Amino acid sequence: MKNEIVGFAYLQCEAIDYANLLENAVWLHDLYVEESACGQNARKKLIEKSVETAKGLGVNKLMLSVAAKINTRKNFSRTAVSKIQWSK
């Protein structure tokens, strides 16, 4: 995995997000890692780099929204929002 692109993280910085009642936050919209990089900490490294990038932008929150399809008798999507927050 050395010096090879195996994934990406897509971030969006928002000074004010009225819909989610947030100020000074970065949303991690997409995180993708090649299957060949699984088990090599690629996901962890991308999230750590996302936090570092967010800090560099002067924000103190990294938001992540995850939707998962649940297979039951009734198919539906459930969304979970996670927040990583630190002191400035």
N, C-alpha and C positions, 0 to 999 in steps of 0.2 A: 504494500500500500504506500510505500515511500514515494513522495513526489508524484503522486498520481491522483487525479480528480476522481473521486468515487461517490460524490454526492453534493448536495447544495442545501442551503437554508435561505428562504426568502423572508426578509424582514421589512416592516413598514413602521416608520416613526410617526406618531401622532401627538402633537402638542395638546390638543383637546379632542376627546372622543365623546361627543354628547350621547350617542346611542348606548354606550357602555358606562357612562358617568366616570370616565377616566381622564386624568391629566398626566402629561409627561410620560407616555408609555410607548413601548415598541411591541408590535404584534409579530409573532413568529407564525407566518401564514402557512408556509410549506417547509417540510423537511424531508429530503429524499436521500437514501443511501443505497448504492448498488448491492445486490444480494451477495456478491463476491466479497464485500467488505464487512459483512456481518461477523460478529465475534472479534473484531479488531478495534473496538471502541470508537468507530467512526461517528455513530450517532451522538455519543457523549461528547466527543471533540467538537462536533458542529454546534451542539447546544452551549457548550462552554464558550466557544468563539462568538456565538450570538449574544451571550451575556456580556462578554468583553466589548463587542461592537456597540451594544445598547449603552453601556457605561460611557463609552467614548463619545456618544451622542448627547450625553448629559442627562439621560433619563434614569429613573430608579425602578422601573417595572418592565418585565418582559412577560407578555401575555401569550398563551397558547390555547387554541380551541381545537378540540379533537372530536370528530363525529365517528361513531361506530355503528354499523348496522347489526342489529340483534336479530338472529334467526329464531323466531318462535312461531306460534300459530299466526300471529299478526306481525308482519315485518314492519319495523319502524326504526328510525334513527334516533340515537340518544347523543347529546352533545355535552361534553364536559369542558369547562374552562379552568385552566390552571394559571397561577401567577407566581412568578419568581420576583421577589422584591428585596431591595437592599438599601442601606442608608447611603446618602451622598457623602 
